[in-house]
Every structure is written in structure tokens, then in C-alpha cells.
Amino acid sequence: LKFGSDMSAQNRQAEYKECFDLFDRDIDGKLTGPELGMAIRSLGHTITEQELRQLDSEVGAEGTSWDRFLQVMGMRRKVADNYDDLAAAFQIFDREGSGALSEGDLRHILTTVGDRLSDQEFDEIMLGAGIPRGGSVQYQDFIKVMKPVE
């Protein structure tokens, strides 16, 4: 299976269905925890064991239905797209094409554009990432810090 970001919604749903059916080994219309993890990963998404346990606990012993699988994949795709958009926005401000932004530029972007962070939230993220004040930030590394644990 190949997963492309430029796929139409109809093609994406067909690919999800093919994947769901492939990993529904006992053909009961449900995916177990391990089957769900393999299906998500085969579509190019990263999922941690913790995330998988959380999904598994939400559906319990009955497993993940096709409808629930579609919901999960839709949520995962939306999150991935948001981080891709963030990376593209950072590239616009990266005048030298170095993959880095000054801490000041990054602060300005994240506290004034779009879903704004407060100065305190920005400082907490920088501290948590171990990025010194006044330094430069590799924005791909910064995006990894902002993403949910993978």
C-alpha cells in the first residue's frame, strides 16, 4: 500500500478500506489492537504503543470497527497535515534556507500568527526542548517537540 498526501478523499477511503480488510485477518469486520497498529503503520503513520493502548481501551474487547477506523485515520491525517503546514510556514521565514530560525523570529511567529501561543507557553516549550534563549532553532526539531509523543 502506498499513501500519498495528494490523494482524493475517495481514493484515500478506498485505500483505508483495502488496508482495513487486509489486516482484519479473522474477517470479523473489526481490528484487534495489534491489527490496528499494523494497519495504521502500513499507511505511513507513526503510532506509539501508548497511543495504541489508549485506542484499544476506548473500544475494549469488541475491537475497532470500520467506521471507528475511518475516524481514527481522519484525526491522524488532520494532525499530520497541521504539522506539515507549520513546517512550510517556518520555511517561508527561513531566509537563508538553513533549516533554522532565530529564537526571536520563532517567538514572533508563534505568538502573533494563527493559533497564537502566549509568551509563557512559548517559554515553556523552549525550556522543555532545552533551547537556550537568544539561540537559533532547527525548526524540524522544534516541530518534533510540539508534536504528541511518537
Backbone as a ProteinNet text record, in pm:
[ID]
protein_1_A
[PRIMARY]
LKFGSDMSAQNRQAEYKECFDLFDRDIDGKLTGPELGMAIRSLGHTITEQELRQLDSEVGAEGTSWDRFLQVMGMRRKVADNYDDLAAAFQIFDREGSGALSEGDLRHILTTVGDRLSDQEFDEIMLGAGIPRGGSVQYQDFIKVMKPVE
[TERTIARY]
82.8	0	86.8	48.1	119.8	21.4	68.4	-17.6	36.5	-42.9	0.7	-85.5	-21.4	-96.2	-183.1	-159.1	-236.3	-354.4	-383.2	-492.9	-626.3	-723.6	-858	-916.4	-1016.4	-1080.6	-1136.9	-1192	-1249.1	-1138.7	-1027.4	-915.5	-855.6	-847.8	-792.9	-882	-1013.9	-1106.2	-1096	-1079.5	-1063.9	-935	-829.1	-703.9	-719.3	-787.9	-812.5	-891.2	-991.8	-1074.3	-990.7	-906.7	-819.4	-726.9	-672.7	-584.5	-660.5	-779.1	-860.5	-887.8	-930.9	-963	-839.6	-725.9	-601.5	-561.9	-578.5	-536.6	-646.1	-769	-878.5	-866.4	-768.3	-729.9	-838.8	-917.9	-1023.7	-1156.4	-1153.7	-1266.5	-1395.1	-1380	-1497.5	-1543	-1480.3	-1519.4	-1464	-1366.9	-1307.2	-1156.2	-1082.8	-938.4	-905.7	-822	-771.9	-664.3	-616.2	-509.9	-388.9	-330.8	-214.5	-246.3	-364.3	-404	-417.9	-476.2	-494.1	-358.8	-265.6	-132	-63.8	-70.7	-8	-74.7	-207.4	-279.2	-239.9	-237.5	-201.7	-59.3	31.3	172.3	188.6	112.9	125.3	80.5	-0.5	-46.3	49.3	164.2	266.7	256.3	173.3	158.1	236.5	286.8	354.9	253.2	254.2	168.4	248.4	246.2	318.5	234.4	301.4	228	129.3	166.9	76.7	-49.5	-33.6	-149.8	-237.4	-171.3	-243.4	-322.8	-262.1	-333.6	-453.4	-437.2	-548.3	-662.9	-631	-735.5	-801.5	-718.6	-767.7	-862.4	-827.9	-913.2	-1045.8	-1045.6	-1169.2	-1270.1	-1221	-1312.9	-1328.9	-1234.8	-1245.1	-1229.2	-1287.5	-1271.9	-1341.1	-1435.4	-1508.7	-1425.6	-1312.9	-1225.7	-1267.7	-1188.5	-1211.1	-1288.3	-1406.4	-1490.3	-1436.5	-1488.3	-1451.2	-1480.7	-1597.9	-1633.9	-1536.9	-1503.4	-1408.3	-1269.4	-1229	-1100.7	-1094.8	-1203.8	-1210.1	-1194.2	-1260.1	-1248.1	-1103.4	-1042.2	-903.5	-811	-824.9	-736.5	-761.3	-885.6	-915.7	-849.9	-855.5	-791.4	-640.3	-582.2	-437.3	-392.5	-470.2	-434.9	-441	-541.5	-554.7	-435.4	-394.3	-278.6	-153.1	-131.6	-12.6	-12.5	-127.3	-135.6	-103.2	-147.8	-119.6	30.4	102.1	245.8	319.1	269.6	327.5	309.5	192.6	166.9	259.4	282.9	371.4	513.4	561.3	695.3	705.1	601.4	601.7	604.1	531.3	531.3	669.2	734.5	868.1	966.4	951.9	1042	1031.9	914.2	896.6	982.1	993.5	1070	1219.7	1257.2	1396.7	1464.5	1508.1	1561.5	1685.8	1769.2	1894.2	1876	1760.6	1737.5	1820.6	1853.1	1941	1865.5	1733.4	1655.6	1645.9	1694.2	1693.8	1630.7	1571.8	1518.6	1575.9	1591	1634.9	1523.1	1560.9	1460.3	1362	1410.8	1324.5	1223.1	1270	1178.2	1072.9	1118.7	1026.5	923.1	968	876.1	773.5	820.6	730	623.8	667.4	574.7	469.3	514.8	423.7	337	372.3	290	204.6	218.7	140.9	62	91.6	28.4	-55.3	-172	-255.5	-301.6	-295.6	-330.3	-214	-224.6	-113.2	-83.9	46.1	90.9	108.3	91.3	127.1	279.1	336.9	481.6	521.6	437.5	466.8	466.9	367.9	364.1	487.9	526.1	644.9	768.6	783.4	898.9	902.1	785.6	779.3	822.2	779.9	819.7	969.9	1023	1167.1	1246.2	1200.9	1268.5	1262.8	1144.8	1128.2	1213	1238.7	1319.3	1468.6	1501	1641.2	1704.7	1625	1675.8	1708	1834.4	1873.2	1810.3	1786.6	1733.2	1832.4	1780.8	1866	1937.9	1923.8	1990.6	1908.1	1956.1	1878	1815.1	1708.4	1629	1615.8	1652.5	1624.3	1474.2	1400.3	1254.5	1197.7	1263.4	1214.1	1223	1331	1344	1236.9	1211.7	1110.3	972.5	940.9	811.6	799.5	908.8	906.5	873.1	925.2	897.4	749	689.7	549.8	452.6	494.8	405	377.8	264.4	240.3	350.8	378.2	483.8	458.9	562.6	551.3	652.7
-118.6	0	124.3	222.4	349.1	456.2	546	652	783.8	858.7	987	1099	1212.8	1325.2	1393.5	1366.5	1431.4	1345.8	1240.4	1152.5	1219.9	1189.9	1241.2	1167.8	1227.1	1165.7	1028.3	1015.6	887.4	781.6	819.3	725.4	689.5	788	763.8	665.6	686.1	595.5	454.7	443.7	311.1	245.6	324.7	269.3	227.1	308.2	272.3	141.1	127.1	5.6	-116.2	-101.2	-211.2	-250.8	-151.8	-176.7	-243.9	-191.2	-247.9	-394.9	-424.2	-562.8	-653.5	-598.7	-676	-717.6	-626.6	-656	-718.6	-721.8	-790.1	-939.1	-1001.3	-1138.1	-1242.4	-1219	-1317.2	-1279.9	-1175.4	-1131.8	-1114.5	-1049.6	-1025	-878.9	-799.2	-658.6	-572.1	-623.8	-549.9	-573.7	-473.9	-488.9	-496.9	-593.7	-601.7	-494.8	-476	-378.7	-396.8	-517.1	-538	-516.5	-559.3	-539.1	-389.9	-315.3	-172	-102.7	-136.9	-77.4	-104.1	-228.8	-263.7	-188.7	-176.5	-106.8	40.8	106.8	248.8	269.3	185.5	198.2	170.3	75.5	43.3	160	249	366.7	484.3	459.4	562.9	650.5	613.2	691.3	625.5	708.3	658.5	653.3	544.2	533.9	464	523.2	463.5	353.8	271.1	166.8	230.4	342.8	412.4	459.1	519.3	563.1	444.1	336.1	215	159.1	156.4	109.2	198.4	329.6	421.8	393	377.2	343.6	211.2	114.7	-17.7	-11.2	71	81.3	149.8	237.5	305.4	208.7	111.3	18.1	-112.2	-141	-261.2	-389	-496	-629.2	-642.4	-551.7	-565.2	-528.2	-460.1	-426.5	-299.1	-259.1	-135.1	-164.4	-105.8	-124.8	-41.3	-66.1	10.5	158.6	192.1	332.8	400.4	330.9	387.1	401.1	306.1	313	438	465.3	586.9	712.1	715.8	830.5	847.7	739.2	743.5	794.9	741.9	783.1	928	972.3	1112.9	1205.6	1169.6	1251.5	1253	1137.1	1128	1210.1	1206.1	1281.9	1431.8	1475.7	1617.8	1667	1591.2	1629.1	1635.3	1533.8	1531.9	1652.2	1685.1	1799.5	1929.2	1944.2	2065.2	2084.1	1977.3	1988.9	2011.6	1955.7	1983.4	2130.6	2185.9	2328.1	2414.7	2375.5	2450.3	2451.7	2337.6	2330.3	2419.9	2419.1	2502.9	2651.2	2687.7	2827.1	2867.2	2780	2811	2828.9	2750.4	2761.5	2899.1	2958.2	3092	3193.3	3179.9	3273.7	3240	3125.9	3082.3	3141.1	3265.9	3339.3	3274.8	3215	3154.2	3008.8	2950.7	2810.7	2715.5	2757.2	2678.4	2574.6	2584	2493.8	2543.9	2668.5	2724.6	2863.5	2897.6	3031.4	3082.2	3213.6	3268.8	3249.9	3242.7	3228.5	3344.4	3464.1	3582	3571.4	3524.7	3506.9	3401.8	3291.5	3183.7	3232.3	3306.7	3363.3	3451.7	3538.8	3631.4	3554.8	3453.3	3375.7	3307.4	3239.6	3156.3	3234.3	3358.4	3436.9	3541.4	3551.1	3652.8	3599.2	3478.4	3426.5	3303.5	3293.7	3173.8	3146	3019	2980.6	3021.4	3137.8	3200.2	3134.5	3121	3079.8	3205.5	3192.4	3303.5	3302.7	3413.2	3416.5	3308.9	3286.6	3184.4	3044.3	3015.1	2884.1	2864.3	2970.3	2961.5	2933	3006.9	2986.4	2844.2	2790	2653.2	2551.2	2571.6	2480.8	2488.1	2609.5	2627.4	2563.4	2583.6	2524.7	2372.3	2319.3	2174.8	2113.9	2192	2143.9	2165.1	2236.6	2262.9	2362.8	2453.5	2552.3	2680.7	2727.4	2846.7	2973.6	3069.2	3198.4	3267.1	3326.4	3401.5	3316.3	3185.7	3097.1	3078.4	2991.7	2957.7	2820.8	2796.8	2676.1	2604.3	2476.5	2393.7	2366.7	2423	2416.7	2276.6	2185.9	2048.1	1984.5	2015.5	1965.4	2027.2	2155.9	2225	2163.6	2133.3	2071.9	1937	1859.3	1729.2	1746.1	1853.7	1879	1911.3	1982.9	2025.1	1911.4	1810.7	1700.5	1614.9	1546.7	1449	1344	1281.9	1182.1	1072.2	1041.8	933.9	827.9
0	0	0	-75.9	-75.5	-35.3	51	99.4	47.8	-25.7	-78.7	-26.2	2.5	58.6	-45.9	-174.5	-278.4	-326.3	-256.3	-294.4	-269.2	-354.2	-330.4	-209.9	-150.5	-33.9	-69.7	-189.3	-231.2	-246.4	-307.2	-322.1	-186.5	-98.2	34.7	110.7	101.9	171.4	113.7	-16.5	-78.5	-28.4	-15.8	35.2	181	261	400.9	409	323.1	325.1	285.9	184.1	143.1	258.9	325.9	439.3	553.8	585.8	692.9	665.5	543.7	507	511.1	470.9	471.4	613.1	708.9	845.6	931.1	881.1	950.5	917.9	979.7	942.4	969.2	1073.9	1103	1034.8	954.2	872.1	954.9	1069.6	1153.5	1147.6	1061	1049.2	1159.9	1235.8	1347.3	1345.8	1392.7	1409.7	1557.5	1593.2	1730.4	1746.5	1868.7	1894.5	1805	1800.8	1713.2	1564.9	1521.6	1381.4	1351.8	1444.5	1428.5	1415.6	1503.1	1496.8	1364.4	1317.3	1189.6	1073.7	1079.3	972	967.5	1082.2	1087.7	1037.4	1083.5	1041.5	892.9	838.3	695.6	608.4	663.4	589.5	605.8	669.4	680.2	803	898.9	1020.9	1133.8	1222.7	1340.7	1453.9	1527.7	1645.3	1754.1	1870.7	1982.1	2045.7	2123.3	2195.8	2293.4	2353.1	2445.8	2373.4	2254.6	2177.2	2138.8	2103.9	2065.1	2182.5	2301.6	2421.7	2450.5	2430.1	2454.5	2357.3	2229	2131.6	2166.5	2203.8	2239.3	2359.2	2458.1	2577.5	2545.5	2445.6	2406.6	2344.8	2269	2202.6	2277.7	2368.2	2450.2	2370.5	2422.8	2364.3	2229.7	2200.3	2074.4	1952.2	1969.3	1856.7	1786.5	1688	1614.6	1486.3	1474.9	1356.6	1240.5	1121.5	1002.9	1022.5	1077	1098.9	1195.3	1303	1400.5	1337.4	1255.2	1186.2	1097.9	1026.3	943.2	1028.6	1144.4	1234.8	1280.7	1321.8	1371	1261.7	1141	1032.5	993.5	999	969.6	1069.7	1197.6	1301	1282.4	1254.7	1236.9	1116.1	1010.9	890.3	917.4	990.8	1020.9	1101.6	1201.1	1283	1197.7	1114	1027.5	934	876.8	786.6	858.5	984.1	1060.4	1081.2	1111.3	1131.9	1000.4	891.6	759.8	725.3	754.9	730.5	814.8	938.5	1026.7	970.7	924.4	866.1	742.7	659.2	539.4	577.1	681.6	726.8	777.8	852.1	901.8	786	680.5	565.6	501.2	503.3	446	520.8	652.4	733.8	738.6	685.3	684	560.5	571	455.8	396.1	479.5	430.8	386.8	413.1	378.5	462.4	584.4	672.5	755.2	758	843.1	985.7	1007	1142.9	1142.1	1256	1279.6	1410.3	1418.8	1547.2	1648.3	1774.5	1880.6	1875.4	1843.5	1834.2	1720.7	1603.3	1489.8	1521.7	1579.8	1614.6	1716.5	1817.3	1917.3	1847.8	1759.1	1690.4	1611.1	1535.7	1453	1539.7	1643.4	1722.2	1820.9	1848.1	1940.7	1870.1	1734.9	1663.8	1544.2	1497.7	1376	1408.3	1345.1	1356.6	1498.7	1539.9	1677.1	1765	1823.9	1894.1	2028.2	2055	2188.1	2271.5	2400.9	2488.9	2503.7	2549.8	2573.4	2673.5	2774	2875.1	2812.3	2728.3	2661.3	2574.4	2501.2	2417.3	2503	2614.1	2703	2757.8	2793.5	2846.4	2741.7	2617.4	2509.6	2487.5	2484.3	2462.4	2576.4	2698.2	2813.8	2806.7	2775.4	2764.5	2654.5	2549.8	2437.6	2462.3	2571.1	2601	2505.5	2452.6	2356.9	2433.1	2424.5	2500.2	2444.6	2532.7	2490.5	2399.2	2292.9	2202.1	2098.7	2107.8	2012.2	1885.9	1800.5	1682	1704	1630.9	1649.8	1515.8	1512.5	1395.5	1399.6	1305.3	1319.3	1304.9	1234.2	1229.9	1368.7	1442.2	1579.5	1669.1	1649.1	1728.7	1703.7	1579.1	1546	1614.9	1619	1687.9	1834.9	1897.4	2039	2058.4	1963.1	1975.4	1947.8	1868.9	1834.6	1957.1	1956	2061.5	2057	2169.4	2177.5	2076.4	1997.8	1898	1928.2
[MASK]
++++++++++++++++++++++++++++++++++++++++++++++++++++++++++++++++++++++++++++++++++++++++++++++++++++++++++++++++++++++++++++++++++++++++++++++++++++++

